[in-house]
Structures are given as C-alpha cells and as structure tokens.
Amino acid sequence: MTKMLNVNIDTNGIDQQEARDWTAELANVYADMEIEDVNISGDKISFKAGFSGMDDTAPDDIKMKIDEYISMNEAFQVKNISIK
C-alpha cells in the first residue's frame, strides 16, 4: 500500500496550467512517485504524494525529491513547502 502525504507549496503566484504541468512532470521525472488530488489556488499548489508500494514514506523523503526537482525546473519561486 502506498502511503500518501499532503504537500502544500506556497509561491509568489503561478499560472494554473503551468502548475498542473509542473506537478505532472514531477511524477514523470520520479517514476516511483505517485501524485493525486492536485489543487492550484492563487499562490498555493497542494497535492498528495507518495512512493509506489511504500507504506513508510516520511515527509523528508518527499521534500528531498521536490527540492531536487525545483532546483532542476524553476517554474516558480517557492516561499514555503510543508508536508504532512
């Protein structure tokens, strides 16, 4: 079973389609990462994320991948990332 964590990314503003494309590409770059329930609203991107078949995923595991991807694809400026 895949453990899904809630991810919230606060930005300085982002285009909704650009944010959807960014989250879809995040899942493509990390093939074992599952992303669902994407919601983009104003300055916030939120979604659920986990790794396929892993029931012991920790917030730091997800944050490491997101930080890495943001450094490769700077589509927007991040103010804060929270994962619970």
KOLROMI-561259 format. One record per atom (N, C-alpha, C): x negated, y negated, z. Coordinates in steps of 0.001 Angstrom, whole numbers, plus 500000, padded with zeros to 6 digits. Layout:
XYZ/...
***
This chain:
499164501181500000/500000500000500000/499117498752500000/499530497742499265/498767496510499161/499246495500500197/498334495049501019/498656494010501995/498584492661501287/499691491908501331/499761490612500675/499680489510501735/498876488495501463/498710487357502357/499242486097501678/499756485173502461/500260483905501936/499113482924501757/498990482400500537/497941481444500199/498588480096499908/498067479048500515/498512477678500252/497295476837499906/497355476196498747/496265475333498302/496824473923498156/496269472988498910/496647471579498805/495672470912497844/496230470155496898/495416469488495880/495711467991495889/495036467289495010/495313465864494817/496319465660493695/497060466689493362/498032466622492272/497592467501491122/498545468186490537/498223469117489455/499436469296488564/499189469497487297/500234469808486340/500780471211486625/502109471365486608/502703472657486963/502240473788486040/502213473536484740/501799474596483812/500323474931483993/499519473918484223/498092474153484455/497885475006485706/498663474754486741/498562475534487971/499016476971487748/500075477175486982/500537478539486672/499479479295485873/498897478612484887/497832479228484089/496632479574484965/496294478685485903/495158478910486790/495378480151487651/496575480304488232/496838481465489085/496869482759488268/497410482685487049/497425483876486187/496000484294485831/495160483324485523/493774483625485175/492997484146486378/493321483645487581/492695484155488804/492921485664488914/494139486095488658/494459487528488710/493766488296487591/493547487658486442/492865488330485332/491365488473485603/490753487449486177/489318487472486447/488995488542487485/489830488636488524/489645489633489566/490722490698489382/490403491697488575/491381492702488153/492037493437489317/491364493527490455/491949494222491604/492837493309492447/492895492012492093/493705491069492861/495126491014492302/496078491152493192/497484491021492826/497979489666493316/498720488978492460/499290487684492813/500773487715492460/501598487238493400/503040487209493167/503653486007493873/504887485725493540/505658484632494154/504938483288494066/504451482956492860/503753481686492655/504764480536492733/504401479501493481/505242478320493613/504349477086493536/504661476193492585/503913474958492442/504865473813492718/504467472947493635/505328471826494011/504460470619494334/504504469615493481/503746468390493723/502266468635493860/501769468526495081/500341468669495354/499997470022495952/500896471005495849/500671472283496530/500898473468495583/499992474432495681/500131475708494989/500229476763496082/501246477588496019/501345478672497001/501673479970496276/501179481068496826/501423482389496262/501023483440497285/501398484671497006/500969485804497816/499866486504497043/498819486914497755/497686487573497110/497216488750497955/496734489769497273/496171490941497923/495336491707496921/494685492749497393/493872493587496520/494549494938496363/494661495390495138/495369496631494800/494988497776495725/496007498363496351/495817499544497164/495133499331498503/494866498089498867/494169497841500146/495168497352501190/495171498000502328/496065497579503402/495305496899504533/494007496619504324/493205495977505364/492564494673504887/493167494033503883/492638492779503364/492721491690504432/491632490971504612/491572489872505571/491637488539504815/492102487480505481/492150486171504823/490811485755504212/489703486063504870/488385485696504342/488073486394503015/488613487612502816/488400488327501550/489020487549500389/490236487076500603/490949486312499566/490272484955499383/489931484294500474/489332482957500399/488014482992499638/487215484018499841/485948484135499133/486167484166497622/487130484938497165/487416485035495727/487961483719495188/488856483071495943/489418481797495485/488322480729495414/487490480642496436/486382479675496415/485458479920495231/485150481176494989/484285481535493858/484926481119492535/486219481400492396/486907481065491146/487024479553490967/487280478825492044/487360477367491948/486027476792491479/484924477359491932/483611476863491504/483353477150490025/483984478198489479/483831478539488065/484814477765487194/485978477421487745/487051476815486964/487645475665487768/487070474502487627/487501473335488393/488670472636487702/489825473269487704/491006472724487045/491638471586487839/491337471521489127/491911470503490002/491038470363491241/491254469299491979/490497469072493211/491261469657494391/490580470461495178/491190471127496332/490930470300497587/491998470023498319/491874469332499611/491792470329500761/492549471440500660/492590472423501737/493108473748501201/492598474843501749/493104476190501448/493415476869502774/494633477383502883/494977478179504074/495521479522503626/495116480552504341/495526481919504014/495945482597505303/497160483124505302/497699483801506491/498315485124506107/
***
